[in-house]
């Protein structure tokens, strides 16, 4: 007999342990993620607790999602209030929260007149919409004259999602190969190689490029910021040839780097104006919501009536969650806090001089600790046992994307953990 929902949410003790729930997980859910590292039952601020009552400092934030931490009172109140008034209505109708969110996003993006927003449920959905916009950027006039744009350029190491269109933009062979053939026309350029980008547009090839899709910082590949000047070059080339510049800010957007959008950061984009930006993750503070921001009338009209849609996208509750998240970030000065804390923390870790730490990189609170040996999974496991949640996103890279409400004192406890790692940890690895 299925236990009632209340028992799954109450204080879990005795038989309802991590081991108990992990066993049930294995019998009930598809094995797409592997066995869960822990079964978590509640959170508060930057902390979470598992079913055995053990507390962890969440330095991953649901992979850059929980921007306000867990159970933030303003966010939970906004969601509860909206759900108590109007939950779901379909996109045959509109709601004030949906409209207000779109207006707020256009304002934060600094988007010009004629810009528009399409609201989704996730980053993958946002990137699917952007891919369809690229397909609509044909290069042909109303009479069918011109050179057809069929090429979409993306970067090696990029990650844009798991659905078929977003997966086609994602370079990792292990993700792609089981599902081929994928939507065609995508070409992968070497990461950050300006000469390769220029070559892709050279000798008349620029007329066949529909879009260039970039992450200002590649998260999955190890928190790799694009080199200085790369985004500006991409903007120059795409503008000259009529291609779209699509920025995937699913992970980097909504304050993660200390600016609302990463390409607004002087170290990353210097304020360039793209054609399309995709958002999700931190936008809803933990509630599923995503968005496509189309800059200017040309981009905003690429998808016409009936050419795209979503059942849940822009629903009143998700929109209320996003508005509340944006409001708290603004009200509490969290952009400045993200900037200051991130810079201080990176400096503290780099100053350890630990032989296992090769480099500390990132911007704001999207941070990578690059290790001198492929022991990231071992270090992450040790961190979890010590009460810290981090992500070994590559064999040599630890990724941190904690809530913006993290304090220096809390961050310093993880720095102390790194300082105490055995100096010979890498030497023991074959």
SULPE-V40674 format. One line per field, one symbol per residue. phi: phi as a letter, one per 20 degrees, with the letter a starting at -180 (. if undefined). A space follows every 50 residues. Layout:
BEGIN
phi=???
END
This chain:
BEGIN
phi=.fffffffdffecmfeegffffffgfeddfeedmfffbdecabbmedcce fenfeceeedlmmmeefdndlfffffffffffffdbeccmefcdcgfgff fgfffffffmffgnfbcdecdbfgffffffffffffefneefeneodfec ececdfnfccpdffffffeeeffffegfcfeegenedddggmefffffff dflnfffdeeaddcdgcfefeoldfffgnfffffffffffdmeedddedg eeemngencgcffffffddmnfdfebcdcakfgdmpefabbdddenffff dfdegneaaafegmfgfffffffffgffgffemffffgffffffffffff ffmffeeeaccpblddcddeeebfcffffffffffencdccefcgdcedc bfgfegdfffffffgffffefgfegfffef
END
